Amino acid sequence: MDNSRQPLIGMTLEQLQKVASEGGMPRFVGKQLAEWIYKKRVKDFDSMVNISKKNKEWLKTYYTVGREQPSRHVKSQDGTLKYLFDYGHGRKIESVYIPDKERATLCVSSQAGCRMNCYFCATGKLGFKDNLSAAEIINQILSINPESAGTDNELTNVVFMGMGEPLDNLAELLKVLEIMTAPWGMAWSPKRITVSTVGKLTALKELLDKTQVHIAVSVHSADAGQRASMMPAQKAYPIAAVMKLLSGYDFSHQRRLSLEYIMWRNVNDDIAHANQLASLIGDLDCRVNLIRFHAIPGVDLVPSPEEKMIIFRNYLNSKNIICTIRASRGEDIDAACGMLSAKSEKKQ
């Protein structure tokens, strides 16, 4: 991002109206700016034909639209695209575009690195570098170009499951969600957006109260001790407390709750673990996603075999818990979040 001029992407309508007022323009120019940036996705002020030349010159002096193209992308044999954005100061982040029949999902990063330090996560191995600004987060959505890589699926869904813990950067995340769902912004339905979290309790409650987006909670083990050994966040945000909080909200209608469960051989993949998970869930309305582990360097965990994942899934289904095995995508292009960024840093 251009540090000498402030980017307009990532600003809410109220902030854009304030920019217009600062330049001596009517407040309605703020709404025009929002339309050009978020609906028409222009990259420069010259494309904004209904804004006067004088006002455009003033905007150019102090602001930039703020769009940044990815520095590179790699394409998987299955059509998955991984984008690398270089935001300077060693902050390289990734977005992953996943086409699937009529759907196309973008996995978006909210931080450069991550503070959660989960044992099995490539991003955690990078350490925490910085929170991304709302501009840097939404730039990933506005600036990917699947067409350039031979894919023309229009984006239908966004999941905040990329690098970082989204609720560790809640203020910027909420701005992005407002831009994505507001009529003056991208006008998306919240049903097209999912936010994933380890379960930061206070921030999770605020997200639940202020938005209607879908929620995905990274569980990975229903055993408190085992989860704490792999996910340090368990000590501050016990999964039992997270589930208690979630039980106070209605997920039986349009808003959905998913529980993410990566499976490792002889670690968390037998019937006893499935039974613990069923007990943790109780009568909470949710879906369990079983996820194949993508091996990362320096981690001595092995993916659970397919047959054990099927037995695990069938056991939960027998307990009237909807459970599916998520299709594995993009493993040939280092699909685990953080691996492309780590490789890029290593090269430098």
Protein Blocks (a to p, Z undefined) as FASTA:
>chain_A
ZZkbccfehpafklmmmmmmmnopafklmmmmmmmmmmnopabfklmmmbcfklmmmmmm
mmcfhiacdfbdcddfkopacddddeejhiacddddddehjbccddddfbecjfklpakl
mklmnopfbdcdfklmmmmmmmgcfklnopabdcfbdcdfbgcjfklmmmmmmmmmmmmm
pmklnopafklpccddehiaklmmmmmmmmccdcdddfkpabfklmmmmmmmlmmmcfkl
mmmmmmmpccklmbccdddddddehklmcfklmmmmmmmnmmaccddddddddddehiac
dcddfklmmmmmmmmmmnopacdddddehklnopaghjlmmmmmmmZZ
